[in-house]
Amino acid sequence: MFRNVRHMIYDLIEWRSQILSGTLPQDELKELKKKVTAKIDYGNRILDLDLVVRDEDGNILDPEQTSTISLFRAHEIASKQVEERLQEEKSQKQNIDINRQAKFAATPSFALFVNLKNVVCKIGEDAEVLMSLYDPLESKFISENYLVRWSSCGLPKDIDRLHNLRAVFTDLGSKDLKREKISFVCQIVRVGRMELRDNNTRKLTSGLRRPFGVAGNSL
């Protein structure tokens, strides 16, 4: 509702500027005024406000100078125009929803949500935790890696993301659901010295990525 009203207000502001500019021909000015009044009446209707009765030129009818029958007929015409506009909007929305549903039905997609709570593994150095989806029958990964950098203290390197390590594997289509097996694989890569027991400072290395462990679970 807020977005609809905002768009209508933007339209009214733009049209008001065109009217005040004084550059429009009389016929275009008349059509623009009708468009403005129609937009206002439509906005009042969706906001459950009173319907303003107008004449053919869009001017508000004065009840002191207009007969009751004329007011009633003008009110009927205005109500009918607003209802037709509402039905048109509803029909367009339904067509958009139908087209969207047909598109999704033709190319369905699914997603897998992952929330990493903790890494219970004594590593001793910094590590990289990589999570991905794997097809064991085809011996290949079917998704990109979700990477989390883990510190030697047993916490994420980015401490601000503690308890907020979440990822979504998207665009899993019908082909993926038809796979006989899908595994969720977690790989741990140690980042540091060549050997954990390397205490000789002359041979000390750092920043080397070494495979440390792997785990998998069938979905």
N, CA, C and O of each residue as an XYZ file, in Angstrom:
876
protein
N       0.823     -1.195      0.000
C       0.000      0.000      0.000
C       0.867      1.260      0.000
O       0.598      2.214     -0.730
N       1.906      1.245      0.827
C       2.798      2.407      0.885
C       3.448      2.667     -0.464
O       3.521      3.811     -0.912
N       3.926      1.596     -1.122
C       4.580      1.768     -2.418
C       3.602      2.289     -3.464
O       3.959      3.138     -4.280
N       2.359      1.781     -3.442
C       1.365      2.248     -4.406
C       1.075      3.736     -4.230
O       1.034      4.491     -5.202
N       0.874      4.147     -2.977
C       0.584      5.557     -2.708
C       1.784      6.430     -3.062
O       1.620      7.531     -3.589
N       2.972      5.949     -2.778
C       4.173      6.723     -3.100
C       4.289      6.956     -4.598
O       4.596      8.067     -5.029
N       4.046      5.915     -5.401
C       4.106      6.064     -6.855
C       3.051      7.058     -7.352
O       3.314      7.864     -8.245
N       1.867      6.990     -6.765
C       0.814      7.920     -7.185
C       1.177      9.357     -6.839
O       0.928     10.265     -7.632
N       1.764      9.573     -5.663
C       2.176     10.923     -5.274
C       3.262     11.453     -6.205
O       3.242     12.623     -6.588
N       4.202     10.596     -6.563
C       5.243     11.012     -7.511
C       4.626     11.432     -8.844
O       5.024     12.437     -9.432
N       3.643     10.647     -9.317
C       2.970     10.994    -10.577
C       2.249     12.342    -10.460
O       2.315     13.173    -11.366
N       1.560     12.545     -9.329
C       0.820     13.797     -9.153
C       1.759     14.997     -9.085
O       1.446     16.061     -9.619
N       2.899     14.831     -8.434
C       3.871     15.932     -8.366
C       4.386     16.289     -9.756
O       4.516     17.463    -10.101
N       4.676     15.260    -10.546
C       5.171     15.510    -11.906
C       4.107     16.183    -12.760
O       4.402     17.134    -13.484
N       2.866     15.695    -12.681
C       1.788     16.286    -13.480
C       1.483     17.716    -13.028
O       1.171     18.572    -13.856
N       1.569     17.977    -11.733
C       1.340     19.338    -11.222
C       2.368     20.305    -11.808
O       2.039     21.435    -12.170
N       3.620     19.844    -11.894
C       4.663     20.701    -12.470
C       4.368     21.015    -13.931
O       4.605     22.130    -14.395
N       3.847     20.018    -14.658
C       3.510     20.249    -16.065
C       2.359     21.242    -16.207
O       2.360     22.077    -17.112
N       1.373     21.146    -15.303
C       0.237     22.059    -15.373
C       0.671     23.495    -15.054
O       0.254     24.438    -15.726
N       1.517     23.654    -14.016
C       1.951     24.986    -13.610
C       2.947     25.604    -14.585
O       3.167     26.815    -14.563
N       3.551     24.780    -15.440
C       4.535     25.318    -16.381
C       3.899     26.255    -17.407
O       4.561     27.160    -17.915
N       2.599     26.038    -17.717
C       1.900     26.891    -18.669
C       2.321     26.682    -20.107
O       2.057     27.539    -20.951
N       2.963     25.574    -20.410
C       3.450     25.323    -21.768
C       2.594     24.324    -22.532
O       2.839     24.077    -23.713
N       1.591     23.744    -21.874
C       0.788     22.717    -22.522
C      -0.338     23.344    -23.335
O      -0.936     24.325    -22.893
N      -0.641     22.800    -24.517
C      -1.818     23.250    -25.279
C      -3.097     22.950    -24.497
O      -3.096     22.126    -23.582
N      -4.168     23.615    -24.858
C      -5.415     23.494    -24.114
C      -5.949     22.064    -24.087
O      -6.426     21.594    -23.055
N      -5.865     21.361    -25.249
C      -6.394     19.998    -25.277
C      -5.576     19.058    -24.394
O      -6.140     18.221    -23.689
N      -4.226     19.195    -24.432
C      -3.383     18.357    -23.583
C      -3.566     18.710    -22.109
O      -3.534     17.830    -21.249
N      -3.759     20.001    -21.818
C      -3.978     20.429    -20.439
C      -5.275     19.845    -19.889
O      -5.336     19.432    -18.731
N      -6.303     19.815    -20.720
C      -7.584     19.260    -20.298
C      -7.474     17.768    -20.019
O      -8.012     17.276    -19.027
N      -6.775     17.046    -20.895
C      -6.596     15.607    -20.699
C      -5.760     15.313    -19.457
O      -6.022     14.355    -18.730
N      -4.744     16.156    -19.223
C      -3.884     15.955    -18.054
C      -4.662     16.186    -16.758
O      -4.475     15.458    -15.783
N      -5.536     17.201    -16.747
C      -6.355     17.453    -15.560
C      -7.289     16.277    -15.279
O      -7.505     15.914    -14.123
N      -7.840     15.685    -16.331
C      -8.691     14.505    -16.146
C      -7.892     13.339    -15.564
O      -8.374     12.594    -14.711
N      -6.660     13.204    -16.050
C      -5.802     12.138    -15.539
C      -5.485     12.359    -14.059
O      -5.444     11.410    -13.275
N      -5.261     13.620    -13.688
C      -4.953     13.950    -12.288
C      -6.138     13.622    -11.389
O      -5.973     12.983    -10.350
N      -7.327     14.055    -11.785
C      -8.509     13.805    -10.954
C      -8.814     12.308    -10.867
O      -9.236     11.820     -9.818
N      -8.601     11.578    -11.971
C      -8.819     10.131    -11.943
C      -7.837      9.451    -10.990
O      -8.203      8.516    -10.277
N      -6.587      9.926    -10.980
C      -5.592      9.361    -10.076
C      -5.942      9.651     -8.618
O      -5.779      8.792     -7.751
N      -6.426     10.872     -8.352
C      -6.805     11.233     -6.984
C      -7.992     10.392     -6.517
O      -7.993      9.888     -5.394
N      -9.001     10.241     -7.377
C     -10.171      9.440     -7.014
C      -9.788      7.986     -6.768
O     -10.299      7.344     -5.851
N      -8.891      7.480     -7.593
C      -8.439      6.095     -7.421
C      -7.681      5.936     -6.098
O      -7.872      4.953     -5.382
N      -6.823      6.909     -5.780
C      -6.090      6.848     -4.516
C      -7.007      6.927     -3.314
O      -6.806      6.220     -2.326
N      -8.028      7.797     -3.393
C      -8.991      7.881     -2.296
C      -9.745      6.571     -2.102
O     -10.077      6.181     -0.983
N     -10.005      5.902     -3.225
C     -10.754      4.639     -3.133
C      -9.935      3.555     -2.455
O     -10.457      2.869     -1.577
N      -8.677      3.373     -2.823
C      -7.886      2.298     -2.213
C      -7.515      2.628     -0.772
O      -7.137      1.739     -0.009
N      -7.624      3.922     -0.390
C      -7.375      4.324      0.993
C      -8.670      4.405      1.807
O      -8.665      4.852      2.953
N      -9.784      3.963      1.197
C     -11.102      3.975      1.858
C     -11.514      5.378      2.293
O     -12.115      5.553      3.353
N     -11.192      6.368      1.480
C     -11.608      7.740      1.741
C     -12.866      8.062      0.945
O     -13.287      7.279      0.093
N     -13.462      9.216      1.226
C     -14.696      9.608      0.539
C     -14.427      9.862     -0.942
O     -13.366     10.350     -1.331
N     -15.437      9.508     -1.760
C     -15.360      9.747     -3.194
C     -15.806     11.176     -3.496
O     -16.897     11.590     -3.102
N     -14.968     11.915     -4.188
C     -15.287     13.289     -4.564
C     -16.037     13.278     -5.893
O     -15.554     12.721     -6.879
N     -17.218     13.896     -5.917
C     -18.039     13.926     -7.130
C     -17.625     15.131     -7.960
O     -17.543     16.252     -7.457
N     -17.361     14.877     -9.264
C     -16.864     15.930    -10.152
C     -17.719     15.996    -11.419
O     -18.497     15.094    -11.728
N     -17.536     17.112    -12.137
C     -18.200     17.240    -13.429
C     -17.291     16.667    -14.525
O     -16.260     16.062    -14.232
N     -17.685     16.863    -15.786
C     -16.930     16.293    -16.892
C     -15.522     16.889    -17.015
O     -14.612     16.239    -17.531
N     -15.351     18.116    -16.541
C     -14.041     18.768    -16.618
C     -13.175     18.484    -15.395
O     -12.059     18.996    -15.304
N     -13.665     17.682    -14.456
C     -12.892     17.344    -13.273
C     -13.067     18.293    -12.114
O     -12.397     18.146    -11.091
N     -13.962     19.273    -12.247
C     -14.194     20.217    -11.158
C     -15.169     19.627    -10.141
O     -16.108     18.919    -10.505
N     -14.934     19.930     -8.858
C     -15.787     19.404     -7.800
C     -17.167     20.061     -7.884
O     -17.283     21.282     -7.984
N     -18.202     19.234     -7.843
C     -19.570     19.749     -7.918
C     -19.964     20.390     -6.592
O     -19.675     19.863     -5.518
N     -20.614     21.514     -6.688
C     -21.082     22.229     -5.508
C     -22.475     21.712     -5.153
O     -23.406     21.894     -5.937
N     -22.642     21.070     -3.989
C     -23.966     20.527     -3.644
C     -25.037     21.606     -3.466
O     -26.230     21.311     -3.525
N     -24.609     22.866     -3.247
C     -25.579     23.939     -3.089
C     -26.176     24.372     -4.425
O     -27.267     24.942     -4.467
N     -25.466     24.103     -5.506
C     -25.919     24.539     -6.820
C     -26.235     23.369     -7.745
O     -26.569     23.586     -8.910
N     -26.140     22.149     -7.261
C     -26.378     20.954     -8.075
C     -27.532     20.180     -7.466
O     -27.614     20.029     -6.247
N     -28.409     19.698     -8.304
C     -29.567     18.956     -7.812
C     -29.149     17.609     -7.250
O     -28.079     17.090     -7.565
N     -30.004     17.062     -6.422
C     -29.725     15.768     -5.792
C     -29.593     14.664     -6.835
O     -28.724     13.799     -6.731
N     -30.459     14.703     -7.833
C     -30.416     13.677     -8.882
C     -29.109     13.776     -9.676
O     -28.499     12.755     -9.994
N     -28.680     14.993     -9.994
C     -27.433     15.169    -10.731
C     -26.242     14.689     -9.903
O     -25.328     14.064    -10.442
N     -26.241     14.973     -8.596
C     -25.175     14.499     -7.715
C     -25.151     12.971     -7.670
O     -24.087     12.353     -7.698
N     -26.351     12.371     -7.598
C     -26.433     10.911     -7.531
C     -25.882     10.280     -8.810
O     -25.112      9.321     -8.755
N     -26.284     10.825     -9.965
C     -25.815     10.270    -11.240
C     -24.305     10.462    -11.404
O     -23.603      9.569    -11.879
N     -23.817     11.638    -11.006
C     -22.369     11.878    -11.085
C     -21.614     10.937    -10.157
O     -20.524     10.472    -10.491
N     -22.196     10.656     -8.985
C     -21.566      9.729     -8.050
C     -21.540      8.314     -8.618
O     -20.551      7.598     -8.460
N     -22.623      7.911     -9.278
C     -22.670      6.579     -9.900
C     -21.591      6.452    -10.979
O     -20.894      5.439    -11.049
N     -21.459      7.478    -11.816
C     -20.466      7.440    -12.896
C     -19.053      7.371    -12.330
O     -18.225      6.590    -12.800
N     -18.781      8.200    -11.310
C     -17.453      8.210    -10.707
C     -17.137      6.870    -10.047
O     -16.022      6.364    -10.176
N     -18.112      6.291     -9.341
C     -17.901      4.994     -8.685
C     -17.628      3.904     -9.707
O     -16.770      3.045     -9.504
N     -18.381      3.948    -10.827
C     -18.186      2.944    -11.867
C     -16.792      3.047    -12.479
O     -16.153      2.027    -12.736
N     -16.315      4.268    -12.715
C     -14.980      4.457    -13.294
C     -13.892      3.952    -12.353
O     -12.933      3.314    -12.788
N     -14.043      4.239    -11.067
C     -13.050      3.789    -10.092
C     -13.056      2.265     -9.988
O     -11.994      1.646     -9.922
N     -14.252      1.653     -9.972
C     -14.337      0.193     -9.887
C     -13.719     -0.466    -11.116
O     -13.045     -1.491    -11.012
N     -13.960      0.139    -12.292
C     -13.350     -0.408    -13.511
C     -11.830     -0.342    -13.428
O     -11.137     -1.266    -13.856
N     -11.318      0.751    -12.877
C      -9.870      0.881    -12.716
C      -9.336     -0.170    -11.744
O      -8.281     -0.758    -11.984
N     -10.061     -0.409    -10.644
C      -9.638     -1.423     -9.680
C      -9.649     -2.815    -10.304
O      -8.727     -3.601    -10.084
N     -10.690     -3.125    -11.085
C     -10.759     -4.429    -11.744
C      -9.634     -4.593    -12.753
O      -9.076     -5.679    -12.906
N      -9.304     -3.494    -13.445
C      -8.205     -3.546    -14.412
C      -6.869     -3.819    -13.710
O      -6.064     -4.628    -14.172
N      -6.654     -3.126    -12.585
C      -5.431     -3.345    -11.811
C      -5.369     -4.783    -11.299
O      -4.314     -5.417    -11.345
N      -6.490     -5.291    -10.815
C      -6.544     -6.657    -10.292
C      -6.270     -7.669    -11.392
O      -5.550     -8.645    -11.182
N      -6.853     -7.432    -12.578
C      -6.646     -8.339    -13.699
C      -5.185     -8.358    -14.138
O      -4.627     -9.420    -14.416
N      -4.564     -7.173    -14.200
C      -3.149     -7.107    -14.574
C      -2.276     -7.836    -13.567
O      -1.333     -8.532    -13.943
N      -2.591     -7.676    -12.281
C      -1.812     -8.349    -11.241
C      -1.964     -9.860    -11.345
O      -0.993    -10.600    -11.184
N      -3.195    -10.322    -11.617
C      -3.422    -11.762    -11.755
C      -2.648    -12.319    -12.942
O      -2.078    -13.407    -12.862
N      -2.628    -11.565    -14.055
C      -1.887    -12.025    -15.232
C      -0.387    -12.112    -14.932
O       0.290    -13.045    -15.363
N       0.118    -11.127    -14.188
C       1.539    -11.153    -13.821
C       1.838    -12.350    -12.934
O       2.851    -13.026    -13.112
N       0.938    -12.615    -11.959
C       1.144    -13.753    -11.058
C       1.087    -15.071    -11.815
O       1.864    -15.986    -11.542
N       0.152    -15.166    -12.780
C       0.035    -16.406    -13.557
C       1.284    -16.625    -14.397
O       1.806    -17.738    -14.464
N       1.764    -15.560    -15.040
C       2.978    -15.683    -15.850
C       4.180    -16.045    -14.983
O       5.032    -16.834    -15.392
N       4.245    -15.470    -13.792
C       5.362    -15.767    -12.887
C       5.306    -17.215    -12.416
O       6.332    -17.894    -12.357
N       4.089    -17.694    -12.077
C       3.951    -19.079    -11.641
C       4.297    -20.050    -12.772
O       4.922    -21.087    -12.548
N       3.877    -19.691    -13.999
C       4.194    -20.554    -15.140
C       5.695    -20.609    -15.379
O       6.242    -21.658    -15.720
N       6.352    -19.475    -15.199
C       7.800    -19.432    -15.384
C       8.502    -20.287    -14.333
O       9.428    -21.033    -14.648
N       8.051    -20.172    -13.071
C       8.658    -20.965    -12.012
C       8.382    -22.453    -12.203
O       9.228    -23.295    -11.901
N       7.166    -22.774    -12.715
C       6.831    -24.182    -12.939
C       7.692    -24.774    -14.049
O       8.054    -25.950    -14.006
N       8.015    -23.951    -15.040
C       8.841    -24.434    -16.144
C      10.292    -24.621    -15.712
O      10.959    -25.565    -16.135
N      10.766    -23.722    -14.878
C      12.157    -23.802    -14.413
C      12.186    -23.681    -12.891
O      12.599    -22.651    -12.359
N      11.743    -24.742    -12.180
C      11.720    -24.660    -10.711
C      13.131    -24.593    -10.132
O      14.071    -25.173    -10.675
N      13.253    -23.891     -9.046
C      14.536    -23.796     -8.366
C      14.321    -23.956     -6.872
O      13.263    -23.608     -6.347
N      15.318    -24.480     -6.198
C      15.244    -24.741     -4.776
C      16.528    -24.230     -4.130
O      17.494    -23.898     -4.817
N      16.524    -24.174     -2.809
C      17.675    -23.651     -2.089
C      17.901    -24.479     -0.836
O      16.974    -25.078     -0.292
N      19.163    -24.502     -0.384
C      19.547    -25.199      0.837
C      20.174    -24.184      1.784
O      21.168    -23.540      1.450
N      19.585    -24.050      2.967
C      20.066    -23.094      3.963
C      20.998    -23.816      4.943
O      20.665    -24.882      5.461
N      22.156    -23.224      5.186
C      23.163    -23.810      6.082
C      23.511    -22.788      7.152
O      23.774    -21.622      6.856
N      23.507    -23.246      8.408
C      23.879    -22.391      9.538
C      25.001    -23.088     10.308
O      24.779    -24.114     10.951
N      26.198    -22.525     10.236
C      27.363    -23.114     10.895
C      27.418    -22.650     12.346
O      27.573    -21.461     12.621
N      27.290    -23.604     13.274
C      27.314    -23.280     14.699
C      28.740    -23.296     15.259
O      29.144    -22.369     15.960
N      29.497    -24.350     14.948
C      30.830    -24.486     15.520
C      31.626    -25.504     14.713
O      31.059    -26.324     13.990
N      32.950    -25.440     14.848
C      33.839    -26.423     14.235
C      34.552    -27.149     15.366
O      35.478    -26.613     15.974
N      34.117    -28.366     15.641
C      34.692    -29.144     16.736
C      35.810    -30.011     16.162
O      35.611    -31.185     15.851
N      36.963    -29.419     16.033
C      38.115    -30.116     15.457
C      39.380    -29.429     15.970
O      39.566    -28.229     15.768
N      40.246    -30.194     16.633
C      41.488    -29.627     17.166
C      42.500    -29.515     16.030
O      43.072    -30.507     15.578
N      42.702    -28.279     15.585
C      43.571    -28.043     14.429
C      44.941    -27.548     14.861
O      45.959    -28.022     14.357
N      44.975    -26.596     15.795
C      46.246    -26.082     16.283
C      46.736    -24.844     15.566
O      47.615    -24.144     16.067
N      46.176    -24.562     14.393
C      46.543    -23.375     13.633
C      45.301    -22.814     12.959
O      44.212    -23.379     13.057
N      45.484    -21.696     12.277
C      44.371    -21.143     11.512
C      43.947    -22.126     10.432
O      44.748    -22.934      9.959
N      42.700    -22.048     10.054
C      42.189    -22.997      9.060
C      41.113    -22.336      8.216
O      40.557    -21.296      8.567
N      40.844    -22.980      7.093
C      39.742    -22.587      6.223
C      38.743    -23.735      6.167
O      39.111    -24.879      5.899
N      37.486    -23.423      6.420
C      36.421    -24.421      6.391
C      35.599    -24.175      5.124
O      35.017    -23.104      4.950
N      35.560    -25.168      4.252
C      34.856    -25.048      2.980
C      33.704    -26.038      2.943
O      33.894    -27.230      3.181
N      32.511    -25.543      2.646
C      31.315    -26.388      2.572
C      30.729    -26.312      1.169
O      30.659    -25.237      0.572
N      30.310    -27.456      0.650
C      29.791    -27.508     -0.718
C      28.939    -28.745     -0.903
O      28.917    -29.629     -0.047
N      28.235    -28.805     -2.029
C      27.412    -29.955     -2.387
C      28.151    -30.807     -3.410
O      28.815    -30.291     -4.309
N      28.025    -32.118     -3.254
C      28.838    -33.047     -4.056
C      27.971    -34.203     -4.533
O      27.153    -34.736     -3.784
N      28.166    -34.583     -5.800
C      27.496    -35.751     -6.367
C      28.480    -36.914     -6.353
O      29.412    -36.931     -7.156
N      28.296    -37.896     -5.454
C      29.271    -38.990     -5.358
C      29.256    -39.927     -6.565
O      30.266    -40.570     -6.854
N      28.127    -40.015     -7.274
C      28.067    -40.905     -8.427
C      28.820    -40.318     -9.622
O      29.475    -41.043    -10.371
N      28.718    -39.003     -9.790
C      29.436    -38.361    -10.877
C      30.813    -37.870    -10.454
O      31.594    -37.393    -11.277
N      31.102    -37.993     -9.154
C      32.414    -37.595     -8.605
C      32.751    -36.151     -8.945
O      33.834    -35.850     -9.447
N      31.792    -35.257     -8.660
C      32.048    -33.848     -8.923
C      31.192    -32.991     -7.993
O      30.120    -33.400     -7.545
N      31.701    -31.787     -7.718
C      30.961    -30.829     -6.911
C      29.920    -30.124     -7.789
O      30.185    -29.809     -8.949
N      28.756    -29.887     -7.230
C      27.673    -29.275     -7.994
C      27.328    -27.887     -7.451
O      26.284    -27.329     -7.790
N      28.191    -27.337     -6.619
C      27.966    -25.991     -6.087
C      29.305    -25.333     -5.816
O      30.348    -25.987     -5.817
N      29.261    -24.041     -5.588
C      30.460    -23.334     -5.163
C      30.699    -23.570     -3.674
O      29.835    -24.092     -2.970
N      31.877    -23.181     -3.207
C      32.232    -23.375     -1.801
C      31.742    -22.211     -0.954
O      31.806    -21.051     -1.361
N      31.250    -22.547      0.237
C      31.002    -21.529      1.253
C      32.199    -21.558      2.194
O      32.438    -22.556      2.874
N      32.947    -20.467      2.232
C      34.224    -20.414      2.943
C      34.083    -19.660      4.261
O      33.527    -18.563      4.310
N      34.599    -20.271      5.329
C      34.679    -19.634      6.640
C      36.114    -19.772      7.128
O      36.645    -20.880      7.200
N      36.731    -18.665      7.457
C      38.105    -18.686      7.986
C      38.049    -18.828      9.496
O      37.429    -18.025     10.194
N      38.718    -19.882      9.990
C      38.673    -20.245     11.414
C      40.036    -19.990     12.035
O      41.064    -20.328     11.449
N      40.042    -19.399     13.212
C      41.315    -19.072     13.871
C      41.796    -20.233     14.732
O      41.041    -21.165     15.011
N      43.047    -20.173     15.148
C      43.617    -21.217     15.999
C      43.002    -21.206     17.390
O      43.165    -22.167     18.142
N      42.295    -20.129     17.747
C      41.653    -20.040     19.064
C      40.302    -20.751     19.097
O      39.663    -20.818     20.147
N      39.869    -21.276     17.970
C      38.587    -21.974     17.930
C      37.404    -21.063     17.674
O      36.268    -21.410     17.996
N      37.668    -19.882     17.089
C      36.615    -18.919     16.770
C      36.778    -18.443     15.336
O      37.861    -18.574     14.766
N      35.715    -17.886     14.734
C      35.866    -17.345     13.378
C      36.875    -16.205     13.360
O      36.989    -15.442     14.320
N      37.606    -16.101     12.254
C      38.577    -15.005     12.119
C      37.853    -13.659     12.175
O      38.341    -12.701     12.774
N      36.685    -13.607     11.544
C      35.858    -12.409     11.608
C      34.923    -12.560     12.796
O      33.844    -13.141     12.674
N      35.334    -12.038     13.946
C      34.592    -12.266     15.177
C      33.203    -11.638     15.135
O      32.319    -12.046     15.889
N      33.002    -10.657     14.268
C      31.687    -10.022     14.161
C      30.647    -10.978     13.602
O      29.447    -10.764     13.774
N      31.099    -12.024     12.939
C      30.167    -12.989     12.349
C      29.897    -14.179     13.265
O      29.267    -15.151     12.848
N      30.369    -14.111     14.511
C      30.121    -15.180     15.465
C      28.616    -15.368     15.653
O      27.888    -14.396     15.849
N      28.149    -16.623     15.592
C      26.726    -16.985     15.681
C      25.923    -16.437     14.494
O      24.694    -16.386     14.539
N      26.625    -16.032     13.440
C      25.912    -15.530     12.260
C      26.562    -16.061     10.989
O      26.675    -15.345      9.994
N      26.986    -17.311     11.031
C      27.635    -17.940      9.874
C      26.581    -18.713      9.101
O      26.330    -19.888      9.367
N      25.968    -18.034      8.137
C      24.870    -18.628      7.386
C      25.143    -18.516      5.895
O      25.791    -17.575      5.438
N      24.644    -19.485      5.149
C      24.791    -19.468      3.695
C      23.577    -20.152      3.074
O      22.929    -20.990      3.701
N      23.284    -19.779      1.834
C      22.182    -20.383      1.086
C      22.722    -20.866     -0.251
O      23.245    -20.079     -1.040
N      22.593    -22.151     -0.499
C      22.952    -22.715     -1.807
C      21.715    -22.607     -2.688
O      20.717    -23.291     -2.458
N      21.785    -21.745     -3.697
C      20.608    -21.433     -4.505
C      20.668    -22.119     -5.864
O      21.641    -22.789     -6.211
N      19.583    -21.921     -6.624
C      19.474    -22.412     -8.007
C      19.657    -23.915     -8.116
O      20.321    -24.408     -9.028
N      19.059    -24.640     -7.172
C      19.035    -26.099     -7.276
C      17.756    -26.467     -8.015
O      16.660    -26.333     -7.471
N      17.891    -26.923     -9.238
C      16.733    -27.189    -10.073
C      16.270    -28.629    -10.025
O      16.714    -29.416     -9.189
N      15.354    -28.966    -10.950
C      14.798    -30.321    -11.006
C      15.880    -31.358    -11.277
O      15.812    -32.478    -10.770
N      16.866    -30.993    -12.065
C      17.945    -31.924    -12.360
C      18.681    -32.342    -11.099
O      19.053    -33.505    -10.946
N      18.891    -31.385    -10.189
C      19.589    -31.700     -8.944
C      18.722    -32.581     -8.044
O      19.243    -33.470     -7.370
N      17.412    -32.349     -8.023
C      16.543    -33.172     -7.184
C      16.442    -34.606     -7.696
O      16.163    -35.528     -6.930
N      16.672    -34.789     -9.002
C      16.592    -36.132     -9.575
C      17.881    -36.935     -9.376
O      17.936    -38.124     -9.691
N      18.914    -36.274     -8.853
C      20.161    -37.007     -8.612
C      19.921    -38.097     -7.568
O      19.220    -37.887     -6.578
N      20.511    -39.246     -7.808
C      20.311    -40.368     -6.889
C      20.891    -40.074     -5.511
O      20.315    -40.458     -4.493
N      22.028    -39.394     -5.484
C      22.668    -39.052     -4.216
C      23.257    -37.650     -4.299
O      23.821    -37.249     -5.317
N      23.108    -36.916     -3.200
C      23.764    -35.623     -3.030
C      24.364    -35.595     -1.633
O      23.684    -35.908     -0.655
N      25.610    -35.228     -1.537
C      26.292    -35.176     -0.243
C      26.679    -33.740      0.091
O      27.043    -32.945     -0.775
N      26.583    -33.447      1.376
C      27.070    -32.171      1.878
C      28.477    -32.399      2.427
O      28.655    -33.147      3.388
N      29.468    -31.763      1.825
C      30.872    -32.027      2.140
C      31.479    -30.810      2.828
O      31.286    -29.669      2.408
N      32.214    -31.087      3.890
C      32.934    -30.040      4.618
C      34.426    -30.379      4.589
O      34.836    -31.439      5.060
N      35.221    -29.487      4.041
C      36.664    -29.669      3.965
C      37.355    -28.675      4.898
O      36.940    -27.523      5.024
N      38.424    -29.152      5.551
C      39.217    -28.291      6.432
C      40.630    -28.208      5.871
O      41.296    -29.221      5.655
N      41.064    -26.992      5.645
C      42.407    -26.749      5.131
C      43.183    -25.975      6.190
O      42.792    -24.875      6.579
N      44.290    -26.562      6.654
C      45.115    -25.895      7.652
C      45.994    -24.850      6.980
O      46.575    -25.111      5.927
N      46.093    -23.681      7.576
C      46.894    -22.584      7.036
C      47.979    -22.243      8.061
O      47.685    -21.715      9.134
N      49.234    -22.548      7.721
C      50.323    -22.270      8.669
C      51.608    -22.936      8.252
O      52.030    -22.828      7.101
N      52.239    -23.634      9.197
C      53.528    -24.277      8.941
C      53.380    -25.548      8.109
O      52.298    -26.127      8.005
N      54.472    -25.950      7.534
C      54.461    -27.195      6.773
C      54.121    -28.371      7.676
O      53.297    -29.216      7.327
N      54.770    -28.420      8.850
C      54.529    -29.479      9.825
C      54.148    -28.840     11.156
O      54.754    -27.853     11.574
N      53.145    -29.405     11.814
C      52.739    -28.871     13.103
C      53.847    -28.980     14.137
O      53.931    -28.144     15.037
N      54.698    -29.996     14.028
C      55.769    -30.220     14.999
C      57.054    -29.492     14.627
O      58.092    -29.707     15.252
N      56.992    -28.641     13.624
C      58.180    -27.927     13.172
C      58.484    -26.795     14.153
O      57.940    -25.697     14.038
N      59.359    -27.077     15.118
C      59.727    -26.081     16.130
C      61.071    -25.427     15.831
O      61.493    -24.529     16.559
N      61.742    -25.860     14.781
C      63.034    -25.290     14.413
C      62.797    -23.958     13.709
O      62.234    -23.914     12.615
N      63.229    -22.881     14.342
C      62.954    -21.550     13.793
C      63.592    -21.367     12.429
O      63.088    -20.591     11.617
N      64.695    -22.067     12.153
C      65.337    -21.910     10.854
C      64.498    -22.535      9.738
O      64.586    -22.127      8.580
N      63.697    -23.516     10.095
C      62.859    -24.171      9.102
C      61.399    -23.713      9.186
O      60.537    -24.232      8.476
N      61.135    -22.756     10.045
C      59.762    -22.346     10.281
C      59.151    -21.721      9.017
O      59.745    -20.834      8.405
N      57.997    -22.182      8.651
C      57.267    -21.650      7.498
C      55.903    -21.155      7.978
O      55.468    -21.487      9.080
N      55.249    -20.377      7.162
C      53.929    -19.854      7.539
C      53.113    -19.600      6.278
O      53.653    -19.399      5.190
N      51.796    -19.616      6.459
C      50.882    -19.292      5.369
C      50.677    -20.393      4.352
O      50.078    -20.152      3.304
N      51.155    -21.595      4.629
C      50.974    -22.708      3.686
C      49.612    -23.373      3.917
O      49.194    -23.585      5.055
N      48.948    -23.687      2.838
C      47.638    -24.345      2.909
C      47.828    -25.849      2.745
O      48.320    -26.322      1.720
N      47.425    -26.590      3.784
C      47.605    -28.044      3.775
C      46.263    -28.711      4.090
O      45.607    -28.336      5.062
N      45.849    -29.687      3.292
C      44.611    -30.413      3.617
C      44.711    -31.040      5.009
O      45.724    -31.650      5.353
N      43.648    -30.884      5.806
C      43.681    -31.375      7.183
C      42.606    -32.427      7.444
O      42.862    -33.428      8.112
N      41.405    -32.200      6.917
C      40.332    -33.162      7.183
C      39.153    -32.922      6.266
O      39.047    -31.880      5.618
N      38.268    -33.908      6.222
C      37.082    -33.824      5.381
C      35.977    -34.648      6.025
O      36.240    -35.664      6.669
N      34.751    -34.205      5.847
C      33.595    -34.932      6.361
C      32.448    -34.743      5.374
O      32.372    -33.738      4.667
N      31.569    -35.724      5.344
C      30.441    -35.657      4.415
C      29.187    -36.261      5.020
O      29.247    -37.094      5.925
N      28.052    -35.820      4.500
C      26.773    -36.344      4.968
C      25.788    -36.332      3.805
O      25.672    -35.334      3.093
N      25.087    -37.434      3.617
C      24.139    -37.528      2.507
C      22.872    -36.745      2.844
O      22.386    -36.764      3.975
N      22.356    -36.059      1.831
C      21.127    -35.276      2.005
C      19.902    -36.097      1.616
O      18.777    -35.604      1.697
